[in-house]
Amino acid sequence: MYLVERSSGNKVMEYRGHQINNHSINCKFNLQDSYVYSGSADGGFYIYDIMKSDPVKVLKVSDKVLSAIDVSEGKVIAGDHDGKLYYWKK
């Protein structure tokens, strides 16, 4: 996953650790744009500091692909390929 500067198209940061494995995996910024949240094919929920390549935290959430992520007012909702939803409140 890459963070790209909108005006120039230059790559600013590359985030490593999560797995895609030919799946469509969603990612989102937190409301302050200081963290990036990503699902993973390994069922993990990956949290990245926006300026660091490696995750600051990985939560094992599911045995299935964790593909859907959404953030709203400090709450995070994630969904896996079985349709299960997971909810966190920061």
N, C-alpha and C positions, 0 to 999 in steps of 0.2 A: 504494500500500500504506500502511496506517495502523497506528500503534501506539495502542491504545485502553486506557484505564484500566479495569480489570475492574469495580471497585465502582461507578463512576459512569457508565461508558460514554462519557466525554469523550475526544475525540481528543487525544493527547499529541504525536504526531509524524507527519508525512507523508513518505514516502520516494519520491524521484523518480528517473527515469532508465531503469529497466527497462521493457520493453514487454510488455503482456498480449495485445492483439489477439484478444480473445474466446477465449483459451486458459485452462485451469486451470493456474496457475503456483504451485508450492509455495515456501514460505519457511520458514526455521528460524532460531532463535537459537543462538549458540554456547553452550558449556557454562557460561560465566561470565555470560551474558546481556548482554554488552557489544557484540556485533555481531549484525546480521541478515544472513543469506545468502538470496539470491533468484535463481531462474532468470529467464529472459527469452525472449520470442518471437524475439529477434534472435540467440539462441544464446549469449548472454553469461551469465556468472556474476557477480552483483553483490554486493559486500560493503559494508554500511553500518555506520558507527558508530551505535549505538543513539540517540544524541542529535544526529545530523546528517542533514539531508534528502538530501544528495547522496552518491553512493557514494564510499567512500575508495579502492576498487579495482574494476576491471572486467576480467575475464578472458574473452577470446573463446574459447569452448570448442567450439562446434559450429556447423554451418550450419543446423541444425534447431532447433526450439523446445526449450529446456532447461527442462523442467517439473518434474522430481523432484529434491528436495534432502533429504538426511538427514545428521545430525551425530551422531557417537558417539566419545567419548574423544579429542577433538582431531582426528578424521578426518572428512572431508567426502566424501560420495558424491553424484554428480549423474547424472541420466539424461536423454537426449533422446527425441524422438518416434520415432526409429528403433530405440530399445531399446538404444543404446550407453550404457555406464556410464563415468564419469570419476571418478577417485579422487585426493584430496589428503590429505596428512598435514601438519598444522601443526607 
